[in-house]
Amino acid sequence: MTTPPLSSLRDLPPGTATAIGSWPGTDPVEAGRVVLGELAVLPHLVELPGRGVGADVIGRTAALLVDLAVEVVASGYRVVPRPGRDARRAHDLLRHDLDALEEAVERSGATPAAVKVQLAGPWTLAASVELRTGNRVLTDPGAVTEFAASLAEGVRVHAAEVARRLGVGVVVQLDEPSLPGVLAGSLPTVSGLTTIAAVPAPDAEAALRIVLEAAPGATVVHCCAADVPFGVLHRAGAGAVAVDVSRLRTGDLDGVGELLQEGAGVLLGLVPSTDPGRPPTLHELAEPALRLVDRLGFSREVLATQVLVTPQCGLAGASPVWARRALALATELGRAFAEPPASW
């Protein structure tokens, strides 16, 4: 039976929570069990970068490229003529992760509304991979376009496999922490002596659009850097934008407001990604979101209908105990947004 795609995050139950991507440790079976248990509506296929080469977001994404291959060199990832040991390792790790989540779903006896997968976006990938010349892919517009097209096909194939194996819709998240630097022209060349020329916003939108349009359903672009380019992301077709609320600046408020006004989703990182030492109350976690929508002039109901609660960023740096607690808090906070306490 064909699984219908989830066309928008607004189709999820009010107050849904999820997580950003990375997870501590090296055991995908345990990670899948915990994530599915704490994020019953929208769990995610976790990344376990603690396993090393190929388990990080760049290695995992590069392994999904179609008709392009990379390998690990002393300076990072570099384009090579054909896939080798590094690509095979990344493929094997991803397959193991998907096996583990599929097993967790089968054992739980409950099917989530959808599953989220995370990959590096085209600009972060282009800023992180070197051409055979040693220069970043980002320095060659033709190579960037080729990478975007290859990534788009990889996204389509990967999302289709996840949907087929798990029997649910798939939300595709593109991680773009490098995009603000790409647009500002602040990323250094490999030599470090100069910076790479700024990419015009229309060009940035075009490459993102190629990849986003390949996704079968709802999409998210995650940017945990300062100066999130909300307009670029929205014009490129992102269905939602994921941000760390603690990094939002006054100048970002208009961008958030425009997304909400246009009916797009916002994933608000409200729960600390590492143990803060003192357990936060739900009201303390909610306060930044409540202030944000009040300042923007929206009804607080928007927190249930267009906002998904997440940890502030990935959880790879957290202890296993806090990682689990962070997901539980995100879920509790989402429910509180859907049914606000009288004291709020």
Secondary structure, DSSP 4 states (H G I P E B T S, - for coil): -PPPP---GGGSPTT-B---SB-SSS-HHHHHHHHHHH-SSS-B--B-GGG-TTTSHHHHHHHT-SS-EEEEETTEEEEESS--HHHHHHHHHHHHHHHHHHHHHHHH----SEEEEEEE-HHHHHHHEE-TTSSBGGG-HHHHHHHHHHHHHHHHHHHHHHHHHH-SEEEEEEE-TTHHHHHHT-PBPTTSSSBPPPPPHHHHHHHHHHHHTTSSS-EEEE--SSS--HHHHHHHT-SEEEEEGGG--GGGHHHHHHHHHTT-EEEEEEE-SS--SSPPPHHHHHHHHHHHHHHHT--TTHHHHTEEEEESS--TTS-HHHHHHHHHHHHHHHHHHHS--TT-
